[in-house]
Amino acid sequence: MVINVEIAKNGAENSLSLIRRFTKAVRETNVLKHVRAVRYQTRRQSKCARKKIALKRIIGKLEFERLFKLGKVVEKSKKFGFKIKK
């Protein structure tokens, strides 16, 4: 949705009133409202990307379980992952 707002100077109109008319036209077309609404939206991830992330998560869980069984992991921390014994 791209809307161009075009305002031309009328005769002896000063620049302040030209800016005022432009601002009014922008408000009426709701361009800024739309831009601010869409500003931080991200694209939905593709099926391939979601699978890749899921596989990475599964592999990480399996690796943690393996290290835990071997006794190489001290504790599971939610904030920083897991700590490995040295």
N, CA, C and O atoms as a Maestro MAE file, in Angstrom:
{
 s_m_m2io_version
 :::
 2.0.0
}

f_m_ct {
 s_m_title
 :::
 protein
 m_atom[344] {
  # First column is atom index #
  i_m_mmod_type
  r_m_x_coord
  r_m_y_coord
  r_m_z_coord
  i_m_residue_number
  s_m_chain_name
  s_m_pdb_residue_name
  s_m_pdb_atom_name
  i_m_atomic_number
  :::
  1 25 0.833 -1.167 0.000 1 A "MET " " N  " 7
  2 3 0.000 0.000 0.000 1 A "MET " " CA " 6
  3 2 0.885 1.239 0.000 1 A "MET " " C  " 6
  4 15 1.317 1.703 1.055 1 A "MET " " O  " 8
  5 25 1.146 1.762 -1.168 2 A "VAL " " N  " 7
  6 3 1.956 2.963 -1.295 2 A "VAL " " CA " 6
  7 2 1.075 4.081 -1.820 2 A "VAL " " C  " 6
  8 15 0.473 3.969 -2.888 2 A "VAL " " O  " 8
  9 25 1.009 5.146 -1.065 3 A "ILE " " N  " 7
  10 3 0.232 6.307 -1.476 3 A "ILE " " CA " 6
  11 2 1.187 7.489 -1.544 3 A "ILE " " C  " 6
  12 15 1.836 7.829 -0.554 3 A "ILE " " O  " 8
  13 25 1.270 8.107 -2.699 4 A "ASN " " N  " 7
  14 3 2.095 9.302 -2.844 4 A "ASN " " CA " 6
  15 2 1.228 10.523 -2.591 4 A "ASN " " C  " 6
  16 15 0.153 10.671 -3.172 4 A "ASN " " O  " 8
  17 25 1.706 11.384 -1.727 5 A "VAL " " N  " 7
  18 3 1.004 12.630 -1.448 5 A "VAL " " CA " 6
  19 2 1.750 13.728 -2.192 5 A "VAL " " C  " 6
  20 15 2.916 14.002 -1.907 5 A "VAL " " O  " 8
  21 25 1.077 14.348 -3.139 6 A "GLU " " N  " 7
  22 3 1.723 15.379 -3.946 6 A "GLU " " CA " 6
  23 2 0.992 16.700 -3.760 6 A "GLU " " C  " 6
  24 15 -0.217 16.793 -3.976 6 A "GLU " " O  " 8
  25 25 1.736 17.708 -3.361 7 A "ILE " " N  " 7
  26 3 1.178 19.038 -3.148 7 A "ILE " " CA " 6
  27 2 1.995 20.021 -3.987 7 A "ILE " " C  " 6
  28 15 3.225 20.000 -3.954 7 A "ILE " " O  " 8
  29 25 1.311 20.876 -4.734 8 A "ALA " " N  " 7
  30 3 1.987 21.900 -5.542 8 A "ALA " " CA " 6
  31 2 1.724 23.274 -4.945 8 A "ALA " " C  " 6
  32 15 0.668 23.527 -4.365 8 A "ALA " " O  " 8
  33 25 2.698 24.150 -5.096 9 A "LYS " " N  " 7
  34 3 2.572 25.502 -4.557 9 A "LYS " " CA " 6
  35 2 1.568 26.305 -5.391 9 A "LYS " " C  " 6
  36 15 1.628 26.303 -6.621 9 A "LYS " " O  " 8
  37 25 0.657 26.981 -4.714 10 A "ASN " " N  " 7
  38 3 -0.367 27.780 -5.396 10 A "ASN " " CA " 6
  39 2 0.056 29.245 -5.439 10 A "ASN " " C  " 6
  40 15 0.088 29.914 -4.406 10 A "ASN " " O  " 8
  41 25 0.371 29.731 -6.596 11 A "GLY " " N  " 7
  42 3 0.643 31.163 -6.803 11 A "GLY " " CA " 6
  43 2 1.569 31.786 -5.787 11 A "GLY " " C  " 6
  44 15 2.745 31.431 -5.708 11 A "GLY " " O  " 8
  45 25 1.035 32.728 -4.998 12 A "ALA " " N  " 7
  46 3 1.828 33.486 -4.028 12 A "ALA " " CA " 6
  47 2 1.784 32.853 -2.638 12 A "ALA " " C  " 6
  48 15 1.972 33.549 -1.641 12 A "ALA " " O  " 8
  49 25 1.543 31.570 -2.559 13 A "GLU " " N  " 7
  50 3 1.449 30.868 -1.269 13 A "GLU " " CA " 6
  51 2 2.834 30.777 -0.624 13 A "GLU " " C  " 6
  52 15 3.817 30.454 -1.291 13 A "GLU " " O  " 8
  53 25 2.900 31.059 0.660 14 A "ASN " " N  " 7
  54 3 4.198 30.964 1.327 14 A "ASN " " CA " 6
  55 2 4.496 29.510 1.711 14 A "ASN " " C  " 6
  56 15 3.610 28.655 1.681 14 A "ASN " " O  " 8
  57 25 5.740 29.249 2.066 15 A "SER " " N  " 7
  58 3 6.176 27.870 2.318 15 A "SER " " CA " 6
  59 2 5.519 27.277 3.564 15 A "SER " " C  " 6
  60 15 5.305 26.067 3.632 15 A "SER " " O  " 8
  61 25 5.201 28.115 4.544 16 A "LEU " " N  " 7
  62 3 4.570 27.613 5.764 16 A "LEU " " CA " 6
  63 2 3.189 27.029 5.482 16 A "LEU " " C  " 6
  64 15 2.851 25.962 5.996 16 A "LEU " " O  " 8
  65 25 2.397 27.711 4.679 17 A "SER " " N  " 7
  66 3 1.069 27.184 4.354 17 A "SER " " CA " 6
  67 2 1.166 25.960 3.446 17 A "SER " " C  " 6
  68 15 0.308 25.079 3.498 17 A "SER " " O  " 8
  69 25 2.211 25.900 2.611 18 A "LEU " " N  " 7
  70 3 2.435 24.718 1.779 18 A "LEU " " CA " 6
  71 2 2.721 23.499 2.655 18 A "LEU " " C  " 6
  72 15 2.188 22.415 2.419 18 A "LEU " " O  " 8
  73 25 3.564 23.689 3.663 19 A "ILE " " N  " 7
  74 3 3.878 22.596 4.598 19 A "ILE " " CA " 6
  75 2 2.627 22.191 5.369 19 A "ILE " " C  " 6
  76 15 2.400 21.004 5.603 19 A "ILE " " O  " 8
  77 25 1.813 23.170 5.765 20 A "ARG " " N  " 7
  78 3 0.579 22.886 6.497 20 A "ARG " " CA " 6
  79 2 -0.373 22.043 5.644 20 A "ARG " " C  " 6
  80 15 -0.974 21.089 6.139 20 A "ARG " " O  " 8
  81 25 -0.507 22.397 4.354 21 A "ARG " " N  " 7
  82 3 -1.377 21.626 3.463 21 A "ARG " " CA " 6
  83 2 -0.837 20.215 3.252 21 A "ARG " " C  " 6
  84 15 -1.600 19.250 3.193 21 A "ARG " " O  " 8
  85 25 0.483 20.106 3.139 22 A "PHE " " N  " 7
  86 3 1.092 18.788 2.966 22 A "PHE " " CA " 6
  87 2 0.839 17.915 4.197 22 A "PHE " " C  " 6
  88 15 0.470 16.748 4.068 22 A "PHE " " O  " 8
  89 25 1.036 18.475 5.373 23 A "THR " " N  " 7
  90 3 0.811 17.736 6.620 23 A "THR " " CA " 6
  91 2 -0.635 17.270 6.721 23 A "THR " " C  " 6
  92 15 -0.906 16.144 7.137 23 A "THR " " O  " 8
  93 25 -1.553 18.139 6.340 24 A "LYS " " N  " 7
  94 3 -2.976 17.788 6.369 24 A "LYS " " CA " 6
  95 2 -3.270 16.643 5.401 24 A "LYS " " C  " 6
  96 15 -4.026 15.729 5.733 24 A "LYS " " O  " 8
  97 25 -2.681 16.688 4.214 25 A "ALA " " N  " 7
  98 3 -2.896 15.625 3.222 25 A "ALA " " CA " 6
  99 2 -2.341 14.294 3.714 25 A "ALA " " C  " 6
  100 15 -2.950 13.246 3.501 25 A "ALA " " O  " 8
  101 25 -1.191 14.335 4.370 26 A "VAL " " N  " 7
  102 3 -0.591 13.104 4.916 26 A "VAL " " CA " 6
  103 2 -1.491 12.524 5.995 26 A "VAL " " C  " 6
  104 15 -1.704 11.313 6.046 26 A "VAL " " O  " 8
  105 25 -2.023 13.392 6.864 27 A "ARG " " N  " 7
  106 3 -2.923 12.915 7.918 27 A "ARG " " CA " 6
  107 2 -4.182 12.280 7.347 27 A "ARG " " C  " 6
  108 15 -4.640 11.250 7.842 27 A "ARG " " O  " 8
  109 25 -4.738 12.886 6.316 28 A "GLU " " N  " 7
  110 3 -5.985 12.387 5.729 28 A "GLU " " CA " 6
  111 2 -5.809 11.042 5.035 28 A "GLU " " C  " 6
  112 15 -6.740 10.238 4.997 28 A "GLU " " O  " 8
  113 25 -4.628 10.791 4.488 29 A "THR " " N  " 7
  114 3 -4.407 9.522 3.779 29 A "THR " " CA " 6
  115 2 -3.985 8.390 4.714 29 A "THR " " C  " 6
  116 15 -3.905 7.241 4.279 29 A "THR " " O  " 8
  117 25 -3.717 8.684 5.975 30 A "ASN " " N  " 7
  118 3 -3.307 7.687 6.976 30 A "ASN " " CA " 6
  119 2 -2.024 6.952 6.594 30 A "ASN " " C  " 6
  120 15 -1.855 5.781 6.932 30 A "ASN " " O  " 8
  121 25 -1.135 7.625 5.902 31 A "VAL " " N  " 7
  122 3 0.130 7.007 5.506 31 A "VAL " " CA " 6
  123 2 0.976 6.706 6.737 31 A "VAL " " C  " 6
  124 15 1.500 5.600 6.876 31 A "VAL " " O  " 8
  125 25 1.112 7.682 7.627 32 A "LEU " " N  " 7
  126 3 1.951 7.492 8.812 32 A "LEU " " CA " 6
  127 2 1.405 6.398 9.721 32 A "LEU " " C  " 6
  128 15 2.171 5.620 10.289 32 A "LEU " " O  " 8
  129 25 0.104 6.338 9.858 33 A "LYS " " N  " 7
  130 3 -0.523 5.310 10.691 33 A "LYS " " CA " 6
  131 2 -0.155 3.920 10.183 33 A "LYS " " C  " 6
  132 15 0.191 3.031 10.961 33 A "LYS " " O  " 8
  133 25 -0.235 3.750 8.879 34 A "HIS " " N  " 7
  134 3 0.096 2.453 8.276 34 A "HIS " " CA " 6
  135 2 1.581 2.134 8.438 34 A "HIS " " C  " 6
  136 15 1.937 1.007 8.780 34 A "HIS " " O  " 8
  137 25 2.440 3.105 8.197 35 A "VAL " " N  " 7
  138 3 3.889 2.880 8.292 35 A "VAL " " CA " 6
  139 2 4.278 2.520 9.717 35 A "VAL " " C  " 6
  140 15 5.095 1.623 9.926 35 A "VAL " " O  " 8
  141 25 3.708 3.201 10.692 36 A "ARG " " N  " 7
  142 3 4.029 2.906 12.092 36 A "ARG " " CA " 6
  143 2 3.498 1.537 12.503 36 A "ARG " " C  " 6
  144 15 4.102 0.865 13.339 36 A "ARG " " O  " 8
  145 25 2.387 1.125 11.930 37 A "ALA " " N  " 7
  146 3 1.819 -0.183 12.270 37 A "ALA " " CA " 6
  147 2 2.674 -1.312 11.717 37 A "ALA " " C  " 6
  148 15 2.781 -2.369 12.339 37 A "ALA " " O  " 8
  149 25 3.281 -1.101 10.559 38 A "VAL " " N  " 7
  150 3 4.025 -2.162 9.879 38 A "VAL " " CA " 6
  151 2 5.517 -2.101 10.201 38 A "VAL " " C  " 6
  152 15 6.270 -2.982 9.787 38 A "VAL " " O  " 8
  153 25 5.943 -1.099 10.916 39 A "ARG " " N  " 7
  154 3 7.364 -0.821 11.101 39 A "ARG " " CA " 6
  155 2 8.171 -1.997 11.627 39 A "ARG " " C  " 6
  156 15 9.223 -2.307 11.067 39 A "ARG " " O  " 8
  157 25 7.722 -2.654 12.671 40 A "TYR " " N  " 7
  158 3 8.515 -3.704 13.304 40 A "TYR " " CA " 6
  159 2 8.011 -5.108 12.993 40 A "TYR " " C  " 6
  160 15 8.435 -6.067 13.637 40 A "TYR " " O  " 8
  161 25 7.119 -5.246 12.026 41 A "GLN " " N  " 7
  162 3 6.645 -6.575 11.676 41 A "GLN " " CA " 6
  163 2 7.733 -7.328 10.936 41 A "GLN " " C  " 6
  164 15 8.455 -6.765 10.112 41 A "GLN " " O  " 8
  165 25 7.835 -8.609 11.245 42 A "THR " " N  " 7
  166 3 8.824 -9.438 10.555 42 A "THR " " CA " 6
  167 2 8.101 -10.450 9.690 42 A "THR " " C  " 6
  168 15 6.938 -10.784 9.919 42 A "THR " " O  " 8
  169 25 8.814 -10.921 8.706 43 A "ARG " " N  " 7
  170 3 8.255 -11.915 7.809 43 A "ARG " " CA " 6
  171 2 8.095 -13.239 8.539 43 A "ARG " " C  " 6
  172 15 8.863 -13.548 9.450 43 A "ARG " " O  " 8
  173 25 7.119 -14.006 8.149 44 A "ARG " " N  " 7
  174 3 6.959 -15.327 8.724 44 A "ARG " " CA " 6
  175 2 8.066 -16.221 8.172 44 A "ARG " " C  " 6
  176 15 8.397 -16.162 6.988 44 A "ARG " " O  " 8
  177 25 8.635 -17.057 9.057 45 A "GLN " " N  " 7
  178 3 9.735 -17.912 8.627 45 A "GLN " " CA " 6
  179 2 9.232 -18.985 7.681 45 A "GLN " " C  " 6
  180 15 8.101 -19.457 7.794 45 A "GLN " " O  " 8
  181 25 10.089 -19.358 6.753 46 A "SER " " N  " 7
  182 3 9.724 -20.395 5.800 46 A "SER " " CA " 6
  183 2 9.701 -21.749 6.507 46 A "SER " " C  " 6
  184 15 10.222 -21.893 7.613 46 A "SER " " O  " 8
  185 25 9.099 -22.721 5.865 47 A "LYS " " N  " 7
  186 3 8.991 -24.054 6.436 47 A "LYS " " CA " 6
  187 2 10.382 -24.644 6.664 47 A "LYS " " C  " 6
  188 15 10.632 -25.287 7.684 47 A "LYS " " O  " 8
  189 25 11.277 -24.423 5.713 48 A "CYS " " N  " 7
  190 3 12.641 -24.937 5.808 48 A "CYS " " CA " 6
  191 2 13.367 -24.323 7.014 48 A "CYS " " C  " 6
  192 15 14.045 -25.034 7.755 48 A "CYS " " O  " 8
  193 25 13.229 -23.024 7.209 49 A "ALA " " N  " 7
  194 3 13.892 -22.345 8.321 49 A "ALA " " CA " 6
  195 2 13.346 -22.831 9.657 49 A "ALA " " C  " 6
  196 15 14.106 -23.025 10.606 49 A "ALA " " O  " 8
  197 25 12.023 -23.030 9.738 50 A "ARG " " N  " 7
  198 3 11.435 -23.530 10.987 50 A "ARG " " CA " 6
  199 2 11.934 -24.928 11.306 50 A "ARG " " C  " 6
  200 15 12.197 -25.246 12.466 50 A "ARG " " O  " 8
  201 25 12.066 -25.771 10.277 51 A "LYS " " N  " 7
  202 3 12.576 -27.128 10.488 51 A "LYS " " CA " 6
  203 2 14.022 -27.086 10.962 51 A "LYS " " C  " 6
  204 15 14.417 -27.850 11.842 51 A "LYS " " O  " 8
  205 25 14.803 -26.193 10.376 52 A "LYS " " N  " 7
  206 3 16.208 -26.080 10.741 52 A "LYS " " CA " 6
  207 2 16.352 -25.696 12.218 52 A "LYS " " C  " 6
  208 15 17.186 -26.255 12.929 52 A "LYS " " O  " 8
  209 25 15.539 -24.746 12.672 53 A "ILE " " N  " 7
  210 3 15.570 -24.311 14.066 53 A "ILE " " CA " 6
  211 2 15.121 -25.435 14.991 53 A "ILE " " C  " 6
  212 15 15.703 -25.637 16.057 53 A "ILE " " O  " 8
  213 25 14.084 -26.168 14.582 54 A "ALA " " N  " 7
  214 3 13.583 -27.280 15.394 54 A "ALA " " CA " 6
  215 2 14.650 -28.366 15.520 54 A "ALA " " C  " 6
  216 15 14.849 -28.915 16.603 54 A "ALA " " O  " 8
  217 25 15.331 -28.676 14.427 55 A "LEU " " N  " 7
  218 3 16.391 -29.685 14.473 55 A "LEU " " CA " 6
  219 2 17.529 -29.241 15.385 55 A "LEU " " C  " 6
  220 15 18.075 -30.047 16.138 55 A "LEU " " O  " 8
  221 25 17.885 -27.970 15.318 56 A "LYS " " N  " 7
  222 3 18.941 -27.442 16.175 56 A "LYS " " CA " 6
  223 2 18.554 -27.570 17.649 56 A "LYS " " C  " 6
  224 15 19.387 -27.909 18.490 56 A "LYS " " O  " 8
  225 25 17.280 -27.295 17.953 57 A "ARG " " N  " 7
  226 3 16.793 -27.403 19.326 57 A "ARG " " CA " 6
  227 2 16.836 -28.853 19.803 57 A "ARG " " C  " 6
  228 15 17.250 -29.123 20.931 57 A "ARG " " O  " 8
  229 25 16.411 -29.789 18.950 58 A "ILE " " N  " 7
  230 3 16.410 -31.211 19.310 58 A "ILE " " CA " 6
  231 2 17.832 -31.706 19.533 58 A "ILE " " C  " 6
  232 15 18.101 -32.427 20.494 58 A "ILE " " O  " 8
  233 25 18.742 -31.317 18.641 59 A "ILE " " N  " 7
  234 3 20.141 -31.737 18.777 59 A "ILE " " CA " 6
  235 2 20.740 -31.187 20.067 59 A "ILE " " C  " 6
  236 15 21.499 -31.883 20.741 59 A "ILE " " O  " 8
  237 25 20.407 -29.951 20.415 60 A "GLY " " N  " 7
  238 3 20.898 -29.354 21.656 60 A "GLY " " CA " 6
  239 2 20.404 -30.102 22.881 60 A "GLY " " C  " 6
  240 15 21.161 -30.317 23.827 60 A "GLY " " O  " 8
  241 25 19.129 -30.502 22.869 61 A "LYS " " N  " 7
  242 3 18.581 -31.263 23.997 61 A "LYS " " CA " 6
  243 2 19.273 -32.612 24.132 61 A "LYS " " C  " 6
  244 15 19.614 -33.037 25.236 61 A "LYS " " O  " 8
  245 25 19.479 -33.282 22.998 62 A "LEU " " N  " 7
  246 3 20.149 -34.584 23.026 62 A "LEU " " CA " 6
  247 2 21.589 -34.455 23.518 62 A "LEU " " C  " 6
  248 15 22.070 -35.302 24.271 62 A "LEU " " O  " 8
  249 25 22.268 -33.404 23.097 63 A "GLU " " N  " 7
  250 3 23.647 -33.168 23.536 63 A "GLU " " CA " 6
  251 2 23.689 -32.920 25.041 63 A "GLU " " C  " 6
  252 15 24.574 -33.425 25.732 63 A "GLU " " O  " 8
  253 25 22.726 -32.137 25.550 64 A "PHE " " N  " 7
  254 3 22.672 -31.893 26.992 64 A "PHE " " CA " 6
  255 2 22.431 -33.186 27.758 64 A "PHE " " C  " 6
  256 15 23.087 -33.441 28.768 64 A "PHE " " O  " 8
  257 25 21.491 -34.009 27.283 65 A "GLU " " N  " 7
  258 3 21.209 -35.281 27.958 65 A "GLU " " CA " 6
  259 2 22.436 -36.180 27.965 65 A "GLU " " C  " 6
  260 15 22.719 -36.835 28.969 65 A "GLU " " O  " 8
  261 25 23.173 -36.219 26.845 66 A "ARG " " N  " 7
  262 3 24.371 -37.048 26.753 66 A "ARG " " CA " 6
  263 2 25.434 -36.565 27.744 66 A "ARG " " C  " 6
  264 15 26.041 -37.373 28.446 66 A "ARG " " O  " 8
  265 25 25.655 -35.256 27.800 67 A "LEU " " N  " 7
  266 3 26.644 -34.711 28.731 67 A "LEU " " CA " 6
  267 2 26.207 -34.902 30.181 67 A "LEU " " C  " 6
  268 15 27.043 -35.122 31.058 67 A "LEU " " O  " 8
  269 25 24.898 -34.820 30.437 68 A "PHE " " N  " 7
  270 3 24.384 -35.007 31.792 68 A "PHE " " CA " 6
  271 2 24.609 -36.439 32.262 68 A "PHE " " C  " 6
  272 15 24.991 -36.674 33.408 68 A "PHE " " O  " 8
  273 25 24.367 -37.401 31.358 69 A "LYS " " N  " 7
  274 3 24.576 -38.809 31.701 69 A "LYS " " CA " 6
  275 2 26.048 -39.115 31.932 69 A "LYS " " C  " 6
  276 15 26.385 -39.961 32.760 69 A "LYS " " O  " 8
  277 25 26.922 -38.435 31.206 70 A "LEU " " N  " 7
  278 3 28.355 -38.642 31.381 70 A "LEU " " CA " 6
  279 2 28.887 -37.911 32.611 70 A "LEU " " C  " 6
  280 15 30.031 -38.127 33.012 70 A "LEU " " O  " 8
  281 25 28.078 -37.058 33.205 71 A "GLY " " N  " 7
  282 3 28.484 -36.326 34.399 71 A "GLY " " CA " 6
  283 2 29.325 -35.098 34.090 71 A "GLY " " C  " 6
  284 15 30.009 -34.585 34.975 71 A "GLY " " O  " 8
  285 25 29.290 -34.626 32.875 72 A "LYS " " N  " 7
  286 3 30.102 -33.477 32.494 72 A "LYS " " CA " 6
  287 2 29.368 -32.150 32.667 72 A "LYS " " C  " 6
  288 15 29.974 -31.088 32.528 72 A "LYS " " O  " 8
  289 25 28.073 -32.199 32.967 73 A "VAL " " N  " 7
  290 3 27.286 -30.987 33.143 73 A "VAL " " CA " 6
  291 2 27.022 -30.790 34.624 73 A "VAL " " C  " 6
  292 15 26.564 -31.706 35.307 73 A "VAL " " O  " 8
  293 25 27.312 -29.586 35.123 74 A "VAL " " N  " 7
  294 3 27.116 -29.291 36.534 74 A "VAL " " CA " 6
  295 2 25.639 -29.060 36.825 74 A "VAL " " C  " 6
  296 15 25.056 -29.737 37.671 74 A "VAL " " O  " 8
  297 25 25.047 -28.121 36.137 75 A "GLU " " N  " 7
  298 3 23.642 -27.788 36.375 75 A "GLU " " CA " 6
  299 2 23.045 -27.177 35.120 75 A "GLU " " C  " 6
  300 15 23.759 -26.728 34.223 75 A "GLU " " O  " 8
  301 25 21.738 -27.170 35.078 76 A "LYS " " N  " 7
  302 3 21.042 -26.572 33.947 76 A "LYS " " CA " 6
  303 2 20.557 -25.193 34.381 76 A "LYS " " C  " 6
  304 15 19.746 -25.078 35.300 76 A "LYS " " O  " 8
  305 25 21.046 -24.162 33.733 77 A "SER " " N  " 7
  306 3 20.662 -22.796 34.039 77 A "SER " " CA " 6
  307 2 19.766 -22.278 32.921 77 A "SER " " C  " 6
  308 15 20.121 -22.368 31.746 77 A "SER " " O  " 8
  309 25 18.602 -21.735 33.284 78 A "LYS " " N  " 7
  310 3 17.670 -21.244 32.270 78 A "LYS " " CA " 6
  311 2 18.233 -20.028 31.542 78 A "LYS " " C  " 6
  312 15 17.963 -19.818 30.359 78 A "LYS " " O  " 8
  313 25 19.012 -19.237 32.258 79 A "LYS " " N  " 7
  314 3 19.480 -17.988 31.681 79 A "LYS " " CA " 6
  315 2 20.679 -18.170 30.747 79 A "LYS " " C  " 6
  316 15 20.748 -17.523 29.702 79 A "LYS " " O  " 8
  317 25 21.611 -19.033 31.107 80 A "PHE " " N  " 7
  318 3 22.858 -19.132 30.359 80 A "PHE " " CA " 6
  319 2 23.110 -20.504 29.766 80 A "PHE " " C  " 6
  320 15 24.252 -20.799 29.415 80 A "PHE " " O  " 8
  321 25 22.119 -21.344 29.636 81 A "GLY " " N  " 7
  322 3 22.336 -22.684 29.092 81 A "GLY " " CA " 6
  323 2 22.829 -23.611 30.183 81 A "GLY " " C  " 6
  324 15 22.349 -23.548 31.315 81 A "GLY " " O  " 8
  325 25 23.789 -24.480 29.855 82 A "PHE " " N  " 7
  326 3 24.294 -25.392 30.871 82 A "PHE " " CA " 6
  327 2 25.789 -25.182 31.059 82 A "PHE " " C  " 6
  328 15 26.486 -24.735 30.148 82 A "PHE " " O  " 8
  329 25 26.279 -25.518 32.275 83 A "LYS " " N  " 7
  330 3 27.692 -25.349 32.596 83 A "LYS " " CA " 6
  331 2 28.388 -26.699 32.497 83 A "LYS " " C  " 6
  332 15 27.870 -27.712 32.969 83 A "LYS " " O  " 8
  333 25 29.559 -26.705 31.884 84 A "ILE " " N  " 7
  334 3 30.323 -27.938 31.713 84 A "ILE " " CA " 6
  335 2 31.444 -27.965 32.743 84 A "ILE " " C  " 6
  336 15 32.139 -26.971 32.954 84 A "ILE " " O  " 8
  337 25 31.611 -29.139 33.389 85 A "LYS " " N  " 7
  338 3 32.700 -29.309 34.347 85 A "LYS " " CA " 6
  339 2 34.027 -29.252 33.618 85 A "LYS " " C  " 6
  340 15 34.138 -29.680 32.469 85 A "LYS " " O  " 8
  341 25 35.027 -28.723 34.293 86 A "LYS " " N  " 7
  342 3 36.368 -28.676 33.693 86 A "LYS " " CA " 6
  343 2 37.279 -29.674 34.340 86 A "LYS " " C  " 6
  344 15 38.447 -29.777 33.965 86 A "LYS " " O  " 8
  :::
 }
 m_bond[343] {
  # First column is bond index #
  i_m_from
  i_m_to
  i_m_order
  :::
  1 1 2 1
  2 2 3 1
  3 3 4 2
  4 3 5 1
  5 5 6 1
  6 6 7 1
  7 7 8 2
  8 7 9 1
  9 9 10 1
  10 10 11 1
  11 11 12 2
  12 11 13 1
  13 13 14 1
  14 14 15 1
  15 15 16 2
  16 15 17 1
  17 17 18 1
  18 18 19 1
  19 19 20 2
  20 19 21 1
  21 21 22 1
  22 22 23 1
  23 23 24 2
  24 23 25 1
  25 25 26 1
  26 26 27 1
  27 27 28 2
  28 27 29 1
  29 29 30 1
  30 30 31 1
  31 31 32 2
  32 31 33 1
  33 33 34 1
  34 34 35 1
  35 35 36 2
  36 35 37 1
  37 37 38 1
  38 38 39 1
  39 39 40 2
  40 39 41 1
  41 41 42 1
  42 42 43 1
  43 43 44 2
  44 43 45 1
  45 45 46 1
  46 46 47 1
  47 47 48 2
  48 47 49 1
  49 49 50 1
  50 50 51 1
  51 51 52 2
  52 51 53 1
  53 53 54 1
  54 54 55 1
  55 55 56 2
  56 55 57 1
  57 57 58 1
  58 58 59 1
  59 59 60 2
  60 59 61 1
  61 61 62 1
  62 62 63 1
  63 63 64 2
  64 63 65 1
  65 65 66 1
  66 66 67 1
  67 67 68 2
  68 67 69 1
  69 69 70 1
  70 70 71 1
  71 71 72 2
  72 71 73 1
  73 73 74 1
  74 74 75 1
  75 75 76 2
  76 75 77 1
  77 77 78 1
  78 78 79 1
  79 79 80 2
  80 79 81 1
  81 81 82 1
  82 82 83 1
  83 83 84 2
  84 83 85 1
  85 85 86 1
  86 86 87 1
  87 87 88 2
  88 87 89 1
  89 89 90 1
  90 90 91 1
  91 91 92 2
  92 91 93 1
  93 93 94 1
  94 94 95 1
  95 95 96 2
  96 95 97 1
  97 97 98 1
  98 98 99 1
  99 99 100 2
  100 99 101 1
  101 101 102 1
  102 102 103 1
  103 103 104 2
  104 103 105 1
  105 105 106 1
  106 106 107 1
  107 107 108 2
  108 107 109 1
  109 109 110 1
  110 110 111 1
  111 111 112 2
  112 111 113 1
  113 113 114 1
  114 114 115 1
  115 115 116 2
  116 115 117 1
  117 117 118 1
  118 118 119 1
  119 119 120 2
  120 119 121 1
  121 121 122 1
  122 122 123 1
  123 123 124 2
  124 123 125 1
  125 125 126 1
  126 126 127 1
  127 127 128 2
  128 127 129 1
  129 129 130 1
  130 130 131 1
  131 131 132 2
  132 131 133 1
  133 133 134 1
  134 134 135 1
  135 135 136 2
  136 135 137 1
  137 137 138 1
  138 138 139 1
  139 139 140 2
  140 139 141 1
  141 141 142 1
  142 142 143 1
  143 143 144 2
  144 143 145 1
  145 145 146 1
  146 146 147 1
  147 147 148 2
  148 147 149 1
  149 149 150 1
  150 150 151 1
  151 151 152 2
  152 151 153 1
  153 153 154 1
  154 154 155 1
  155 155 156 2
  156 155 157 1
  157 157 158 1
  158 158 159 1
  159 159 160 2
  160 159 161 1
  161 161 162 1
  162 162 163 1
  163 163 164 2
  164 163 165 1
  165 165 166 1
  166 166 167 1
  167 167 168 2
  168 167 169 1
  169 169 170 1
  170 170 171 1
  171 171 172 2
  172 171 173 1
  173 173 174 1
  174 174 175 1
  175 175 176 2
  176 175 177 1
  177 177 178 1
  178 178 179 1
  179 179 180 2
  180 179 181 1
  181 181 182 1
  182 182 183 1
  183 183 184 2
  184 183 185 1
  185 185 186 1
  186 186 187 1
  187 187 188 2
  188 187 189 1
  189 189 190 1
  190 190 191 1
  191 191 192 2
  192 191 193 1
  193 193 194 1
  194 194 195 1
  195 195 196 2
  196 195 197 1
  197 197 198 1
  198 198 199 1
  199 199 200 2
  200 199 201 1
  201 201 202 1
  202 202 203 1
  203 203 204 2
  204 203 205 1
  205 205 206 1
  206 206 207 1
  207 207 208 2
  208 207 209 1
  209 209 210 1
  210 210 211 1
  211 211 212 2
  212 211 213 1
  213 213 214 1
  214 214 215 1
  215 215 216 2
  216 215 217 1
  217 217 218 1
  218 218 219 1
  219 219 220 2
  220 219 221 1
  221 221 222 1
  222 222 223 1
  223 223 224 2
  224 223 225 1
  225 225 226 1
  226 226 227 1
  227 227 228 2
  228 227 229 1
  229 229 230 1
  230 230 231 1
  231 231 232 2
  232 231 233 1
  233 233 234 1
  234 234 235 1
  235 235 236 2
  236 235 237 1
  237 237 238 1
  238 238 239 1
  239 239 240 2
  240 239 241 1
  241 241 242 1
  242 242 243 1
  243 243 244 2
  244 243 245 1
  245 245 246 1
  246 246 247 1
  247 247 248 2
  248 247 249 1
  249 249 250 1
  250 250 251 1
  251 251 252 2
  252 251 253 1
  253 253 254 1
  254 254 255 1
  255 255 256 2
  256 255 257 1
  257 257 258 1
  258 258 259 1
  259 259 260 2
  260 259 261 1
  261 261 262 1
  262 262 263 1
  263 263 264 2
  264 263 265 1
  265 265 266 1
  266 266 267 1
  267 267 268 2
  268 267 269 1
  269 269 270 1
  270 270 271 1
  271 271 272 2
  272 271 273 1
  273 273 274 1
  274 274 275 1
  275 275 276 2
  276 275 277 1
  277 277 278 1
  278 278 279 1
  279 279 280 2
  280 279 281 1
  281 281 282 1
  282 282 283 1
  283 283 284 2
  284 283 285 1
  285 285 286 1
  286 286 287 1
  287 287 288 2
  288 287 289 1
  289 289 290 1
  290 290 291 1
  291 291 292 2
  292 291 293 1
  293 293 294 1
  294 294 295 1
  295 295 296 2
  296 295 297 1
  297 297 298 1
  298 298 299 1
  299 299 300 2
  300 299 301 1
  301 301 302 1
  302 302 303 1
  303 303 304 2
  304 303 305 1
  305 305 306 1
  306 306 307 1
  307 307 308 2
  308 307 309 1
  309 309 310 1
  310 310 311 1
  311 311 312 2
  312 311 313 1
  313 313 314 1
  314 314 315 1
  315 315 316 2
  316 315 317 1
  317 317 318 1
  318 318 319 1
  319 319 320 2
  320 319 321 1
  321 321 322 1
  322 322 323 1
  323 323 324 2
  324 323 325 1
  325 325 326 1
  326 326 327 1
  327 327 328 2
  328 327 329 1
  329 329 330 1
  330 330 331 1
  331 331 332 2
  332 331 333 1
  333 333 334 1
  334 334 335 1
  335 335 336 2
  336 335 337 1
  337 337 338 1
  338 338 339 1
  339 339 340 2
  340 339 341 1
  341 341 342 1
  342 342 343 1
  343 343 344 2
  :::
 }
}
